[in-house]
Amino acid sequence: MKNILTYFIIITSFLTVFTGCVKQNRGLTITEGLLSVGVEIGYPPMEYYDSDGVTLLGFDIELTKALADKLGLQVTYIDTAWEGIFAGLETGKYDIAVNITILPERQQKFNFTKPYIDSSMTIVVNKNFSHKINQPQDITGYKAAFQGDTTAQYFAEKLAEQGISFFPFSYDKIINCFDDLALGRVDFIIVDNLVASDYAAKALFEIVWQGPSGELIGICLKKGNDALTLTINSALDELFKDGTLLKISQKYFNRDLISPLFSNITN
């Protein structure tokens, strides 16, 4: 009888906590009980399809699954072309968008969580590329690929403003940039370090220049959605404290890109 009573108390306590979590987060998302995530699938190692073409993998996929679980929500992903990612937030197509660099001009139009990862700009070439690139100025006269309307394009535009002359080629997806680099149609790619490191690990490509860190990436929400923003920030802190974020970082990057951004959080 004592064992049965103890078991009943444990189960009741669990249900009370779970129910409280669900009630606490009721009304935060567009669809009750569901966190909808806008994501551009095809940006490894952040979000991409497995070899079966169906299973979603990536740092942001595991991060948002962990977030949803922490909030007592289910999660669904809406594959969205990069050029439409912000419009989807504004029109209520999904609750959040992931893998978004936090920029002042974007913060004026959207809510952002605290940054959960830090990156930097890089220049990537084929390993057999004969020209030596030690700094951005060395790209003069060559063909540069980048994904359009991203921080890579903004970086390329700043180089052009500085008088560095090169031939820019904008692509819809970063995968297409690397495809054309492999085929020799462009000479190098300007891309963030997270993606560059993943491709460079495949032996065909090489990072020849890397800029300073400071490209902070966060979760983007519709402007004014403060309640969900604060809730996700708290959940991110919890995921750092319980080691989940570090585990995901080590899995996809083989290094800790998390801890410096959460240094003010104590276990």
CORPEMO-V453743 format. One record per pair of residues at least 12 apart in sequence whose C-alpha atoms are under 6 Angstrom apart, sorted by the first residue. I is the first residue (numbers start at 1). GAP is how many residues later the second one is. D is the distance in Angstrom with one decimal. If there is no record, write none. Layout:
{{I | GAP | D} {I | GAP | D}}
//
This chain:
{{22 | 50 | 5.7} {28 | 200 | 5.7} {33 | 40 | 5.0} {34 | 39 | 5.3} {34 | 40 | 4.7} {34 | 41 | 5.5} {35 | 40 | 4.7} {36 | 39 | 5.9} {36 | 40 | 4.9} {36 | 41 | 5.9} {36 | 58 | 4.9} {36 | 59 | 5.2} {37 | 40 | 4.8} {37 | 41 | 6.0} {37 | 57 | 5.7} {37 | 59 | 5.1} {37 | 60 | 5.6} {38 | 40 | 4.9} {38 | 56 | 5.8} {38 | 59 | 4.5} {39 | 40 | 5.3} {39 | 41 | 5.7} {39 | 58 | 5.9} {40 | 39 | 5.5} {40 | 40 | 5.0} {40 | 41 | 5.6} {40 | 42 | 5.8} {41 | 38 | 5.9} {45 | 13 | 5.2} {46 | 12 | 4.6} {46 | 13 | 4.7} {46 | 14 | 5.3} {89 | 133 | 5.4} {90 | 132 | 5.8} {96 | 124 | 5.6} {96 | 125 | 4.9} {97 | 122 | 5.9} {97 | 123 | 5.1} {98 | 121 | 4.8} {99 | 118 | 5.9} {100 | 117 | 5.4} {100 | 118 | 5.6} {101 | 115 | 5.7} {101 | 116 | 4.3} {102 | 114 | 5.8} {102 | 115 | 5.7} {110 | 111 | 5.9} {110 | 112 | 5.3} {110 | 113 | 4.2} {111 | 109 | 5.8} {111 | 110 | 4.9} {111 | 111 | 5.8} {111 | 112 | 4.9} {112 | 107 | 5.6} {112 | 108 | 4.6} {113 | 105 | 5.7} {113 | 106 | 5.3} {113 | 116 | 5.7} {113 | 120 | 5.9} {115 | 101 | 5.7} {115 | 102 | 5.2} {115 | 103 | 4.3} {116 | 102 | 5.7} {117 | 100 | 5.5} {117 | 140 | 5.9} {117 | 141 | 5.7} {118 | 97 | 5.6} {118 | 98 | 4.7} {119 | 74 | 5.7} {119 | 94 | 5.5} {119 | 96 | 4.9} {120 | 72 | 5.4} {120 | 73 | 5.3} {120 | 91 | 5.7} {120 | 92 | 5.9} {120 | 93 | 4.6} {120 | 95 | 5.4} {121 | 70 | 5.8} {121 | 71 | 4.5} {121 | 72 | 5.8} {121 | 89 | 5.9} {121 | 90 | 5.3} {122 | 68 | 5.8} {122 | 69 | 5.5} {122 | 70 | 5.7} {122 | 71 | 5.7} {122 | 87 | 5.5} {122 | 88 | 4.3} {123 | 66 | 5.6} {123 | 67 | 4.8} {123 | 84 | 5.9} {123 | 85 | 5.9} {123 | 86 | 5.2} {124 | 64 | 5.4} {124 | 65 | 5.1} {124 | 82 | 5.5} {124 | 83 | 4.5} {124 | 84 | 6.0} {125 | 63 | 4.6} {125 | 80 | 5.7} {125 | 81 | 5.4} {126 | 79 | 4.6} {127 | 78 | 5.2} {127 | 79 | 5.5} {140 | 24 | 5.9} {140 | 25 | 5.0} {140 | 26 | 5.0} {141 | 25 | 4.7} {142 | 24 | 5.2} {143 | 24 | 4.6} {143 | 43 | 5.1} {143 | 44 | 5.1} {144 | 23 | 5.9} {144 | 24 | 4.9} {144 | 25 | 5.9} {144 | 44 | 5.3} {144 | 45 | 5.6} {145 | 24 | 4.7} {145 | 25 | 5.9} {145 | 32 | 5.9} {145 | 44 | 4.7} {146 | 24 | 5.3} {146 | 43 | 5.8} {146 | 44 | 5.3} {147 | 23 | 5.6} {147 | 24 | 4.8} {147 | 25 | 5.8} {147 | 26 | 5.8} {147 | 27 | 5.4} {148 | 22 | 5.0} {148 | 23 | 5.6} {152 | 38 | 5.7} {152 | 39 | 5.4} {241 | 26 | 5.2}}
//
